[in-house]
């Protein structure tokens, strides 16, 4: 379960964005792996995040949630600056939270918080980003991650019957993200929140 200390250790999305920008400019990265590859991924993710924040349009259904969806909730997202899926999805989540002030988006780093990460494994792995939806009292309402279901199913199928290398698959994922422009994630999160919050008015 998420504790008050976890929330206190987390940062806002804007703070996270500023951190990634600083690391990208200085040649650094978050996490235990400080290799050049991870530093390069951080630089790439900053470019992605910057582009997504400028180009992603919030869908009408998200804008319309503010009238019925008035429960104050926290989206706590476990991430790292080098993670490609985090780079693609976190900015979209930020745009959704911006559209509905009842959503508070917080980010917490995976490698600095192993006890929390170990509670939210995906098929036994420390896959990120991992979103944990909480009410005001930090009761868990639901989880999401590490990527939209379409990509998660694609990954599962590739592992069962490989048609390309994992690096090639990740490249295809990035192509998909670029074409999708955050539309799938927004619709997926809305459907999940309907169930988490037990609301049918949006």
C-alpha positions, 0 to 999 in steps of 0.5 A: 500500500502507498503511505503518506511517506511515499507521497511526501517523497514524490514530486509534482509533474512540473518538478519531474519535467524540470528534473528531466530537463536539467539531467538532459542538459547536464548529461545525467539520468535518474536511477541506479544505472548511470550508463551512457545509454541511460543518459542518452535515453533521458535526453531523448525522453526530454525531447519527447516530453517537450513535444508531447506537452506542446502537441497533445490535445485533450479529448472532449470526454476528458474535459467533460469529466469535471462536471461529474467527476469531482472526487479528489484523487491522486495519480502516483506514477512510478517512473524514471527519466530514461524510460521510453514508456514513461516519456510518452505517457506521463505528459499525456497524464499531465495534460489530463490532470491539467484539464481536471483539477480534481486529479493530482499527478505525482511522480516517484522514482522507481530505484529510490523506492524499491519497497514501493515498486516491489508492491506493484510488479507487472508479471513479476517485473519492475515495469514502469511507468506504473500509475497507482490511483488513490483517494484522498485518504490514500486508499488504492482505487486501481492501477495502470501500467506500464503502457496502453493495453494495445501495446501490452498485448503486442508485447505479450504476443511478441514474447510468445511468438517473436517476429522481431528483436526487442529493440525493433519492437521498442522502435515500433512502439515509439512509432505507434505512440507518435501516430496515436498522439495520446488518444488511446491512453486518454480513452483507456484512463477514462474507462478505468476511472469509471470502474475505479470511481463507480461513476457512469456520468461521463 
